[in-house]
């Protein structure tokens, strides 16, 4: 899974570069990390990560794939499809 997350980051960074956006240029929030800030053990962390962050990414990918498709940005839509496909396994990991 770590390799897939690194792949996702590289895909996002490459796409940002293609679009003229520097990493760190757009602020992000820490909502998901705050959700996991009170876990007490590794099992809780893995379940929380998989069933919070990864699960949310399934929803976000579908939502944003539709938006980018409407905008005609096939490259970003395809990137999100790759992420979506990988996230299914990440969520499954948290269930088990």
Phi and psi restraints in degrees (range 20) as a CNS / XPLOR table:
assign (resid 1 and name C) (resid 2 and name N)
       (resid 2 and name CA) (resid 2 and name C) 1.0 -60.7 20.0 2
assign (resid 2 and name N) (resid 2 and name CA)
       (resid 2 and name C) (resid 3 and name N) 1.0 -40.1 20.0 2
assign (resid 2 and name C) (resid 3 and name N)
       (resid 3 and name CA) (resid 3 and name C) 1.0 -62.1 20.0 2
assign (resid 3 and name N) (resid 3 and name CA)
       (resid 3 and name C) (resid 4 and name N) 1.0 -38.4 20.0 2
assign (resid 3 and name C) (resid 4 and name N)
       (resid 4 and name CA) (resid 4 and name C) 1.0 -67.9 20.0 2
assign (resid 4 and name N) (resid 4 and name CA)
       (resid 4 and name C) (resid 5 and name N) 1.0 -38.9 20.0 2
assign (resid 4 and name C) (resid 5 and name N)
       (resid 5 and name CA) (resid 5 and name C) 1.0 -64.8 20.0 2
assign (resid 5 and name N) (resid 5 and name CA)
       (resid 5 and name C) (resid 6 and name N) 1.0 -38.2 20.0 2
assign (resid 5 and name C) (resid 6 and name N)
       (resid 6 and name CA) (resid 6 and name C) 1.0 -65.6 20.0 2
assign (resid 6 and name N) (resid 6 and name CA)
       (resid 6 and name C) (resid 7 and name N) 1.0 -38.2 20.0 2
assign (resid 6 and name C) (resid 7 and name N)
       (resid 7 and name CA) (resid 7 and name C) 1.0 -62.0 20.0 2
assign (resid 7 and name N) (resid 7 and name CA)
       (resid 7 and name C) (resid 8 and name N) 1.0 -43.4 20.0 2
assign (resid 7 and name C) (resid 8 and name N)
       (resid 8 and name CA) (resid 8 and name C) 1.0 -60.8 20.0 2
assign (resid 8 and name N) (resid 8 and name CA)
       (resid 8 and name C) (resid 9 and name N) 1.0 -46.6 20.0 2
assign (resid 8 and name C) (resid 9 and name N)
       (resid 9 and name CA) (resid 9 and name C) 1.0 -58.5 20.0 2
assign (resid 9 and name N) (resid 9 and name CA)
       (resid 9 and name C) (resid 10 and name N) 1.0 -44.5 20.0 2
assign (resid 9 and name C) (resid 10 and name N)
       (resid 10 and name CA) (resid 10 and name C) 1.0 -63.4 20.0 2
assign (resid 10 and name N) (resid 10 and name CA)
       (resid 10 and name C) (resid 11 and name N) 1.0 -41.6 20.0 2
assign (resid 10 and name C) (resid 11 and name N)
       (resid 11 and name CA) (resid 11 and name C) 1.0 -61.1 20.0 2
assign (resid 11 and name N) (resid 11 and name CA)
       (resid 11 and name C) (resid 12 and name N) 1.0 -46.4 20.0 2
assign (resid 11 and name C) (resid 12 and name N)
       (resid 12 and name CA) (resid 12 and name C) 1.0 -63.1 20.0 2
assign (resid 12 and name N) (resid 12 and name CA)
       (resid 12 and name C) (resid 13 and name N) 1.0 -44.8 20.0 2
assign (resid 12 and name C) (resid 13 and name N)
       (resid 13 and name CA) (resid 13 and name C) 1.0 -63.7 20.0 2
assign (resid 13 and name N) (resid 13 and name CA)
       (resid 13 and name C) (resid 14 and name N) 1.0 -41.9 20.0 2
assign (resid 13 and name C) (resid 14 and name N)
       (resid 14 and name CA) (resid 14 and name C) 1.0 -63.0 20.0 2
assign (resid 14 and name N) (resid 14 and name CA)
       (resid 14 and name C) (resid 15 and name N) 1.0 -43.3 20.0 2
assign (resid 14 and name C) (resid 15 and name N)
       (resid 15 and name CA) (resid 15 and name C) 1.0 -66.4 20.0 2
assign (resid 15 and name N) (resid 15 and name CA)
       (resid 15 and name C) (resid 16 and name N) 1.0 -40.8 20.0 2
assign (resid 15 and name C) (resid 16 and name N)
       (resid 16 and name CA) (resid 16 and name C) 1.0 -59.6 20.0 2
assign (resid 16 and name N) (resid 16 and name CA)
       (resid 16 and name C) (resid 17 and name N) 1.0 -43.7 20.0 2
assign (resid 16 and name C) (resid 17 and name N)
       (resid 17 and name CA) (resid 17 and name C) 1.0 -61.0 20.0 2
assign (resid 17 and name N) (resid 17 and name CA)
       (resid 17 and name C) (resid 18 and name N) 1.0 -43.8 20.0 2
assign (resid 17 and name C) (resid 18 and name N)
       (resid 18 and name CA) (resid 18 and name C) 1.0 -57.3 20.0 2
assign (resid 18 and name N) (resid 18 and name CA)
       (resid 18 and name C) (resid 19 and name N) 1.0 -34.2 20.0 2
assign (resid 18 and name C) (resid 19 and name N)
       (resid 19 and name CA) (resid 19 and name C) 1.0 -93.5 20.0 2
assign (resid 19 and name N) (resid 19 and name CA)
       (resid 19 and name C) (resid 20 and name N) 1.0 2.6 20.0 2
assign (resid 19 and name C) (resid 20 and name N)
       (resid 20 and name CA) (resid 20 and name C) 1.0 79.9 20.0 2
assign (resid 20 and name N) (resid 20 and name CA)
       (resid 20 and name C) (resid 21 and name N) 1.0 25.6 20.0 2
assign (resid 20 and name C) (resid 21 and name N)
       (resid 21 and name CA) (resid 21 and name C) 1.0 -109.1 20.0 2
assign (resid 21 and name N) (resid 21 and name CA)
       (resid 21 and name C) (resid 22 and name N) 1.0 129.0 20.0 2
assign (resid 21 and name C) (resid 22 and name N)
       (resid 22 and name CA) (resid 22 and name C) 1.0 -85.5 20.0 2
assign (resid 22 and name N) (resid 22 and name CA)
       (resid 22 and name C) (resid 23 and name N) 1.0 142.7 20.0 2
assign (resid 22 and name C) (resid 23 and name N)
       (resid 23 and name CA) (resid 23 and name C) 1.0 -59.8 20.0 2
assign (resid 23 and name N) (resid 23 and name CA)
       (resid 23 and name C) (resid 24 and name N) 1.0 129.4 20.0 2
assign (resid 23 and name C) (resid 24 and name N)
       (resid 24 and name CA) (resid 24 and name C) 1.0 91.8 20.0 2
assign (resid 24 and name N) (resid 24 and name CA)
       (resid 24 and name C) (resid 25 and name N) 1.0 -9.1 20.0 2
assign (resid 24 and name C) (resid 25 and name N)
       (resid 25 and name CA) (resid 25 and name C) 1.0 -68.8 20.0 2
assign (resid 25 and name N) (resid 25 and name CA)
       (resid 25 and name C) (resid 26 and name N) 1.0 -34.5 20.0 2
assign (resid 25 and name C) (resid 26 and name N)
       (resid 26 and name CA) (resid 26 and name C) 1.0 -104.5 20.0 2
assign (resid 26 and name N) (resid 26 and name CA)
       (resid 26 and name C) (resid 27 and name N) 1.0 121.1 20.0 2
assign (resid 26 and name C) (resid 27 and name N)
       (resid 27 and name CA) (resid 27 and name C) 1.0 -67.0 20.0 2
assign (resid 27 and name N) (resid 27 and name CA)
       (resid 27 and name C) (resid 28 and name N) 1.0 147.3 20.0 2
assign (resid 27 and name C) (resid 28 and name N)
       (resid 28 and name CA) (resid 28 and name C) 1.0 -122.7 20.0 2
assign (resid 28 and name N) (resid 28 and name CA)
       (resid 28 and name C) (resid 29 and name N) 1.0 164.2 20.0 2
assign (resid 28 and name C) (resid 29 and name N)
       (resid 29 and name CA) (resid 29 and name C) 1.0 -106.7 20.0 2
assign (resid 29 and name N) (resid 29 and name CA)
       (resid 29 and name C) (resid 30 and name N) 1.0 174.0 20.0 2
assign (resid 29 and name C) (resid 30 and name N)
       (resid 30 and name CA) (resid 30 and name C) 1.0 -112.3 20.0 2
assign (resid 30 and name N) (resid 30 and name CA)
       (resid 30 and name C) (resid 31 and name N) 1.0 26.2 20.0 2
assign (resid 30 and name C) (resid 31 and name N)
       (resid 31 and name CA) (resid 31 and name C) 1.0 -52.5 20.0 2
assign (resid 31 and name N) (resid 31 and name CA)
       (resid 31 and name C) (resid 32 and name N) 1.0 -49.9 20.0 2
assign (resid 31 and name C) (resid 32 and name N)
       (resid 32 and name CA) (resid 32 and name C) 1.0 -67.4 20.0 2
assign (resid 32 and name N) (resid 32 and name CA)
       (resid 32 and name C) (resid 33 and name N) 1.0 -38.6 20.0 2
assign (resid 32 and name C) (resid 33 and name N)
       (resid 33 and name CA) (resid 33 and name C) 1.0 -66.5 20.0 2
assign (resid 33 and name N) (resid 33 and name CA)
       (resid 33 and name C) (resid 34 and name N) 1.0 -35.8 20.0 2
assign (resid 33 and name C) (resid 34 and name N)
       (resid 34 and name CA) (resid 34 and name C) 1.0 -64.6 20.0 2
assign (resid 34 and name N) (resid 34 and name CA)
       (resid 34 and name C) (resid 35 and name N) 1.0 -33.7 20.0 2
assign (resid 34 and name C) (resid 35 and name N)
       (resid 35 and name CA) (resid 35 and name C) 1.0 -61.6 20.0 2
assign (resid 35 and name N) (resid 35 and name CA)
       (resid 35 and name C) (resid 36 and name N) 1.0 -30.4 20.0 2
assign (resid 35 and name C) (resid 36 and name N)
       (resid 36 and name CA) (resid 36 and name C) 1.0 -99.0 20.0 2
assign (resid 36 and name N) (resid 36 and name CA)
       (resid 36 and name C) (resid 37 and name N) 1.0 3.1 20.0 2
assign (resid 36 and name C) (resid 37 and name N)
       (resid 37 and name CA) (resid 37 and name C) 1.0 -68.4 20.0 2
assign (resid 37 and name N) (resid 37 and name CA)
       (resid 37 and name C) (resid 38 and name N) 1.0 -17.4 20.0 2
assign (resid 37 and name C) (resid 38 and name N)
       (resid 38 and name CA) (resid 38 and name C) 1.0 -109.5 20.0 2
assign (resid 38 and name N) (resid 38 and name CA)
       (resid 38 and name C) (resid 39 and name N) 1.0 13.4 20.0 2
assign (resid 38 and name C) (resid 39 and name N)
       (resid 39 and name CA) (resid 39 and name C) 1.0 -65.7 20.0 2
assign (resid 39 and name N) (resid 39 and name CA)
       (resid 39 and name C) (resid 40 and name N) 1.0 148.5 20.0 2
assign (resid 39 and name C) (resid 40 and name N)
       (resid 40 and name CA) (resid 40 and name C) 1.0 -109.8 20.0 2
assign (resid 40 and name N) (resid 40 and name CA)
       (resid 40 and name C) (resid 41 and name N) 1.0 -9.9 20.0 2
assign (resid 40 and name C) (resid 41 and name N)
       (resid 41 and name CA) (resid 41 and name C) 1.0 -156.1 20.0 2
assign (resid 41 and name N) (resid 41 and name CA)
       (resid 41 and name C) (resid 42 and name N) 1.0 171.5 20.0 2
assign (resid 41 and name C) (resid 42 and name N)
       (resid 42 and name CA) (resid 42 and name C) 1.0 -62.0 20.0 2
assign (resid 42 and name N) (resid 42 and name CA)
       (resid 42 and name C) (resid 43 and name N) 1.0 -39.7 20.0 2
assign (resid 42 and name C) (resid 43 and name N)
       (resid 43 and name CA) (resid 43 and name C) 1.0 -60.2 20.0 2
assign (resid 43 and name N) (resid 43 and name CA)
       (resid 43 and name C) (resid 44 and name N) 1.0 -45.4 20.0 2
assign (resid 43 and name C) (resid 44 and name N)
       (resid 44 and name CA) (resid 44 and name C) 1.0 -63.4 20.0 2
assign (resid 44 and name N) (resid 44 and name CA)
       (resid 44 and name C) (resid 45 and name N) 1.0 -39.6 20.0 2
assign (resid 44 and name C) (resid 45 and name N)
       (resid 45 and name CA) (resid 45 and name C) 1.0 -63.5 20.0 2
assign (resid 45 and name N) (resid 45 and name CA)
       (resid 45 and name C) (resid 46 and name N) 1.0 -47.9 20.0 2
assign (resid 45 and name C) (resid 46 and name N)
       (resid 46 and name CA) (resid 46 and name C) 1.0 -63.2 20.0 2
assign (resid 46 and name N) (resid 46 and name CA)
       (resid 46 and name C) (resid 47 and name N) 1.0 -45.1 20.0 2
assign (resid 46 and name C) (resid 47 and name N)
       (resid 47 and name CA) (resid 47 and name C) 1.0 -64.4 20.0 2
assign (resid 47 and name N) (resid 47 and name CA)
       (resid 47 and name C) (resid 48 and name N) 1.0 -44.0 20.0 2
assign (resid 47 and name C) (resid 48 and name N)
       (resid 48 and name CA) (resid 48 and name C) 1.0 -64.7 20.0 2
assign (resid 48 and name N) (resid 48 and name CA)
       (resid 48 and name C) (resid 49 and name N) 1.0 -42.3 20.0 2
assign (resid 48 and name C) (resid 49 and name N)
       (resid 49 and name CA) (resid 49 and name C) 1.0 -63.3 20.0 2
assign (resid 49 and name N) (resid 49 and name CA)
       (resid 49 and name C) (resid 50 and name N) 1.0 -48.5 20.0 2
assign (resid 49 and name C) (resid 50 and name N)
       (resid 50 and name CA) (resid 50 and name C) 1.0 -69.2 20.0 2
assign (resid 50 and name N) (resid 50 and name CA)
       (resid 50 and name C) (resid 51 and name N) 1.0 -40.9 20.0 2
assign (resid 50 and name C) (resid 51 and name N)
       (resid 51 and name CA) (resid 51 and name C) 1.0 -94.7 20.0 2
assign (resid 51 and name N) (resid 51 and name CA)
       (resid 51 and name C) (resid 52 and name N) 1.0 -1.1 20.0 2
assign (resid 51 and name C) (resid 52 and name N)
       (resid 52 and name CA) (resid 52 and name C) 1.0 -114.5 20.0 2
assign (resid 52 and name N) (resid 52 and name CA)
       (resid 52 and name C) (resid 53 and name N) 1.0 -69.1 20.0 2
assign (resid 52 and name C) (resid 53 and name N)
       (resid 53 and name CA) (resid 53 and name C) 1.0 -63.6 20.0 2
assign (resid 53 and name N) (resid 53 and name CA)
       (resid 53 and name C) (resid 54 and name N) 1.0 -53.2 20.0 2
assign (resid 53 and name C) (resid 54 and name N)
       (resid 54 and name CA) (resid 54 and name C) 1.0 -67.8 20.0 2
assign (resid 54 and name N) (resid 54 and name CA)
       (resid 54 and name C) (resid 55 and name N) 1.0 -42.0 20.0 2
assign (resid 54 and name C) (resid 55 and name N)
       (resid 55 and name CA) (resid 55 and name C) 1.0 -61.2 20.0 2
assign (resid 55 and name N) (resid 55 and name CA)
       (resid 55 and name C) (resid 56 and name N) 1.0 -43.7 20.0 2
assign (resid 55 and name C) (resid 56 and name N)
       (resid 56 and name CA) (resid 56 and name C) 1.0 -61.4 20.0 2
assign (resid 56 and name N) (resid 56 and name CA)
       (resid 56 and name C) (resid 57 and name N) 1.0 -37.0 20.0 2
assign (resid 56 and name C) (resid 57 and name N)
       (resid 57 and name CA) (resid 57 and name C) 1.0 -65.2 20.0 2
assign (resid 57 and name N) (resid 57 and name CA)
       (resid 57 and name C) (resid 58 and name N) 1.0 -30.6 20.0 2
assign (resid 57 and name C) (resid 58 and name N)
       (resid 58 and name CA) (resid 58 and name C) 1.0 -59.1 20.0 2
assign (resid 58 and name N) (resid 58 and name CA)
       (resid 58 and name C) (resid 59 and name N) 1.0 -48.1 20.0 2
assign (resid 58 and name C) (resid 59 and name N)
       (resid 59 and name CA) (resid 59 and name C) 1.0 -65.2 20.0 2
assign (resid 59 and name N) (resid 59 and name CA)
       (resid 59 and name C) (resid 60 and name N) 1.0 -45.6 20.0 2
assign (resid 59 and name C) (resid 60 and name N)
       (resid 60 and name CA) (resid 60 and name C) 1.0 -63.5 20.0 2
assign (resid 60 and name N) (resid 60 and name CA)
       (resid 60 and name C) (resid 61 and name N) 1.0 -40.1 20.0 2
assign (resid 60 and name C) (resid 61 and name N)
       (resid 61 and name CA) (resid 61 and name C) 1.0 -60.4 20.0 2
assign (resid 61 and name N) (resid 61 and name CA)
       (resid 61 and name C) (resid 62 and name N) 1.0 -46.8 20.0 2
assign (resid 61 and name C) (resid 62 and name N)
       (resid 62 and name CA) (resid 62 and name C) 1.0 -61.7 20.0 2
assign (resid 62 and name N) (resid 62 and name CA)
       (resid 62 and name C) (resid 63 and name N) 1.0 -46.1 20.0 2
assign (resid 62 and name C) (resid 63 and name N)
       (resid 63 and name CA) (resid 63 and name C) 1.0 -59.9 20.0 2
assign (resid 63 and name N) (resid 63 and name CA)
       (resid 63 and name C) (resid 64 and name N) 1.0 -50.1 20.0 2
assign (resid 63 and name C) (resid 64 and name N)
       (resid 64 and name CA) (resid 64 and name C) 1.0 -75.4 20.0 2
assign (resid 64 and name N) (resid 64 and name CA)
       (resid 64 and name C) (resid 65 and name N) 1.0 -29.1 20.0 2
assign (resid 64 and name C) (resid 65 and name N)
       (resid 65 and name CA) (resid 65 and name C) 1.0 -59.5 20.0 2
assign (resid 65 and name N) (resid 65 and name CA)
       (resid 65 and name C) (resid 66 and name N) 1.0 -42.8 20.0 2
assign (resid 65 and name C) (resid 66 and name N)
       (resid 66 and name CA) (resid 66 and name C) 1.0 -63.4 20.0 2
assign (resid 66 and name N) (resid 66 and name CA)
       (resid 66 and name C) (resid 67 and name N) 1.0 -42.8 20.0 2
assign (resid 66 and name C) (resid 67 and name N)
       (resid 67 and name CA) (resid 67 and name C) 1.0 -64.2 20.0 2
assign (resid 67 and name N) (resid 67 and name CA)
       (resid 67 and name C) (resid 68 and name N) 1.0 -47.0 20.0 2
assign (resid 67 and name C) (resid 68 and name N)
       (resid 68 and name CA) (resid 68 and name C) 1.0 -66.3 20.0 2
assign (resid 68 and name N) (resid 68 and name CA)
       (resid 68 and name C) (resid 69 and name N) 1.0 -32.9 20.0 2
assign (resid 68 and name C) (resid 69 and name N)
       (resid 69 and name CA) (resid 69 and name C) 1.0 -62.6 20.0 2
assign (resid 69 and name N) (resid 69 and name CA)
       (resid 69 and name C) (resid 70 and name N) 1.0 -45.0 20.0 2
assign (resid 69 and name C) (resid 70 and name N)
       (resid 70 and name CA) (resid 70 and name C) 1.0 -61.5 20.0 2
assign (resid 70 and name N) (resid 70 and name CA)
       (resid 70 and name C) (resid 71 and name N) 1.0 -33.4 20.0 2
assign (resid 70 and name C) (resid 71 and name N)
       (resid 71 and name CA) (resid 71 and name C) 1.0 -81.1 20.0 2
assign (resid 71 and name N) (resid 71 and name CA)
       (resid 71 and name C) (resid 72 and name N) 1.0 -8.7 20.0 2
assign (resid 71 and name C) (resid 72 and name N)
       (resid 72 and name CA) (resid 72 and name C) 1.0 81.7 20.0 2
assign (resid 72 and name N) (resid 72 and name CA)
       (resid 72 and name C) (resid 73 and name N) 1.0 15.3 20.0 2
assign (resid 72 and name C) (resid 73 and name N)
       (resid 73 and name CA) (resid 73 and name C) 1.0 -92.7 20.0 2
assign (resid 73 and name N) (resid 73 and name CA)
       (resid 73 and name C) (resid 74 and name N) 1.0 81.6 20.0 2
assign (resid 73 and name C) (resid 74 and name N)
       (resid 74 and name CA) (resid 74 and name C) 1.0 -66.2 20.0 2
assign (resid 74 and name N) (resid 74 and name CA)
       (resid 74 and name C) (resid 75 and name N) 1.0 -35.5 20.0 2
assign (resid 74 and name C) (resid 75 and name N)
       (resid 75 and name CA) (resid 75 and name C) 1.0 -61.1 20.0 2
assign (resid 75 and name N) (resid 75 and name CA)
       (resid 75 and name C) (resid 76 and name N) 1.0 -46.1 20.0 2
assign (resid 75 and name C) (resid 76 and name N)
       (resid 76 and name CA) (resid 76 and name C) 1.0 -70.2 20.0 2
assign (resid 76 and name N) (resid 76 and name CA)
       (resid 76 and name C) (resid 77 and name N) 1.0 -38.2 20.0 2
assign (resid 76 and name C) (resid 77 and name N)
       (resid 77 and name CA) (resid 77 and name C) 1.0 -58.7 20.0 2
assign (resid 77 and name N) (resid 77 and name CA)
       (resid 77 and name C) (resid 78 and name N) 1.0 -44.8 20.0 2
assign (resid 77 and name C) (resid 78 and name N)
       (resid 78 and name CA) (resid 78 and name C) 1.0 -66.5 20.0 2
assign (resid 78 and name N) (resid 78 and name CA)
       (resid 78 and name C) (resid 79 and name N) 1.0 -38.1 20.0 2
assign (resid 78 and name C) (resid 79 and name N)
       (resid 79 and name CA) (resid 79 and name C) 1.0 -58.3 20.0 2
assign (resid 79 and name N) (resid 79 and name CA)
       (resid 79 and name C) (resid 80 and name N) 1.0 -47.6 20.0 2
assign (resid 79 and name C) (resid 80 and name N)
       (resid 80 and name CA) (resid 80 and name C) 1.0 -65.9 20.0 2
assign (resid 80 and name N) (resid 80 and name CA)
       (resid 80 and name C) (resid 81 and name N) 1.0 -29.7 20.0 2
assign (resid 80 and name C) (resid 81 and name N)
       (resid 81 and name CA) (resid 81 and name C) 1.0 -66.2 20.0 2
assign (resid 81 and name N) (resid 81 and name CA)
       (resid 81 and name C) (resid 82 and name N) 1.0 -39.6 20.0 2
assign (resid 81 and name C) (resid 82 and name N)
       (resid 82 and name CA) (resid 82 and name C) 1.0 -61.0 20.0 2
assign (resid 82 and name N) (resid 82 and name CA)
       (resid 82 and name C) (resid 83 and name N) 1.0 -48.3 20.0 2
assign (resid 82 and name C) (resid 83 and name N)
       (resid 83 and name CA) (resid 83 and name C) 1.0 -60.9 20.0 2
assign (resid 83 and name N) (resid 83 and name CA)
       (resid 83 and name C) (resid 84 and name N) 1.0 -46.6 20.0 2
assign (resid 83 and name C) (resid 84 and name N)
       (resid 84 and name CA) (resid 84 and name C) 1.0 -55.7 20.0 2
assign (resid 84 and name N) (resid 84 and name CA)
       (resid 84 and name C) (resid 85 and name N) 1.0 -48.6 20.0 2
assign (resid 84 and name C) (resid 85 and name N)
       (resid 85 and name CA) (resid 85 and name C) 1.0 -59.1 20.0 2
assign (resid 85 and name N) (resid 85 and name CA)
       (resid 85 and name C) (resid 86 and name N) 1.0 -41.1 20.0 2
assign (resid 85 and name C) (resid 86 and name N)
       (resid 86 and name CA) (resid 86 and name C) 1.0 -69.4 20.0 2
assign (resid 86 and name N) (resid 86 and name CA)
       (resid 86 and name C) (resid 87 and name N) 1.0 -36.8 20.0 2
assign (resid 86 and name C) (resid 87 and name N)
       (resid 87 and name CA) (resid 87 and name C) 1.0 -65.2 20.0 2
assign (resid 87 and name N) (resid 87 and name CA)
       (resid 87 and name C) (resid 88 and name N) 1.0 -27.9 20.0 2
assign (resid 87 and name C) (resid 88 and name N)
       (resid 88 and name CA) (resid 88 and name C) 1.0 -57.3 20.0 2
assign (resid 88 and name N) (resid 88 and name CA)
       (resid 88 and name C) (resid 89 and name N) 1.0 -44.7 20.0 2
assign (resid 88 and name C) (resid 89 and name N)
       (resid 89 and name CA) (resid 89 and name C) 1.0 -68.1 20.0 2
assign (resid 89 and name N) (resid 89 and name CA)
       (resid 89 and name C) (resid 90 and name N) 1.0 -32.7 20.0 2
assign (resid 89 and name C) (resid 90 and name N)
       (resid 90 and name CA) (resid 90 and name C) 1.0 -68.6 20.0 2
assign (resid 90 and name N) (resid 90 and name CA)
       (resid 90 and name C) (resid 91 and name N) 1.0 -39.8 20.0 2
assign (resid 90 and name C) (resid 91 and name N)
       (resid 91 and name CA) (resid 91 and name C) 1.0 -66.4 20.0 2
assign (resid 91 and name N) (resid 91 and name CA)
       (resid 91 and name C) (resid 92 and name N) 1.0 -42.7 20.0 2
assign (resid 91 and name C) (resid 92 and name N)
       (resid 92 and name CA) (resid 92 and name C) 1.0 -58.2 20.0 2
assign (resid 92 and name N) (resid 92 and name CA)
       (resid 92 and name C) (resid 93 and name N) 1.0 -40.2 20.0 2
assign (resid 92 and name C) (resid 93 and name N)
       (resid 93 and name CA) (resid 93 and name C) 1.0 -56.6 20.0 2
assign (resid 93 and name N) (resid 93 and name CA)
       (resid 93 and name C) (resid 94 and name N) 1.0 -43.2 20.0 2
assign (resid 93 and name C) (resid 94 and name N)
       (resid 94 and name CA) (resid 94 and name C) 1.0 -68.5 20.0 2
assign (resid 94 and name N) (resid 94 and name CA)
       (resid 94 and name C) (resid 95 and name N) 1.0 -28.4 20.0 2
assign (resid 94 and name C) (resid 95 and name N)
       (resid 95 and name CA) (resid 95 and name C) 1.0 -71.3 20.0 2
assign (resid 95 and name N) (resid 95 and name CA)
       (resid 95 and name C) (resid 96 and name N) 1.0 -25.6 20.0 2
